[in-house]
């Protein structure tokens, strides 16, 4: 990969256009086994990790979904690029009431179970967990992530898997969760204060819209914006359509409703 922290370097890395990164991916995928670095496919599992870790391909402390080689310098300098990206927000519905009815220790166990389920679904779909924040999980999907050539489709798949993993394909889910997915231009990269805490994340209207959709999704619902559905190359046939007025936005957003993985889509409401 390029040695500079230029916007061009970032764009090539995030979009999968970096030829050096593509070559490393081809090599790394021959080594067992997963989980793997989201950018270069370096194996974090045995026995492959014993071969590559001495060369800097071990997990990056700031985000264990990436290896130190790919993150080289990212933990010391800010930078990024505007790229097409897809964001997923998964939120626990009624978390305040759940916390009121359980002890702090029990609530922590519940949150960790949710984080584990959501993180696994996101990882297997090819996304990257941006952050765990209280009662929610944020993930981003870009073409450069290993296994995610169609980020929006991967995010939709992850959202449905999160609903399934939290029991929404049964009559009584063990945790009420709603998910939102939106796609569009965003600034993705490392942000923060140099010498202090830096964060690999995304910002912009696309991120804010995805967050609003996640907060408006009812338990068991995945709200996918029309933009995300188009980016995923999916048809809206058979899906319930809604037009939502989101807080802080002048224009309403058209969304479509999905359910858990393995269940048929919510049928379109009668006109």
Secondary structure, DSSP 8 states (H G I E B T S, - for coil): --SS--HHHHHHHHHT--HHHHHHHHHHTTS--SSB-TTT--B-STTHHHHHGGGT-SEETTEEEEETTTTTTTTTS-EEEEEEEEEEEEEETTHHHHHHHS-HHHHHHHHHHHHHHHHHHHHHHT-EEEEEETTEEEEEE-TTSTT-SSHHHHHHHHHHHHHHHTTTTSSS-SS-EEEEEEEEEEEEEEEE-TTS-EEEEEESHHHHHHHHHHHH--TT-EEEEHHHHHHTT---TTSEEEEE--TT-SS-EEEEEE-STTS--------
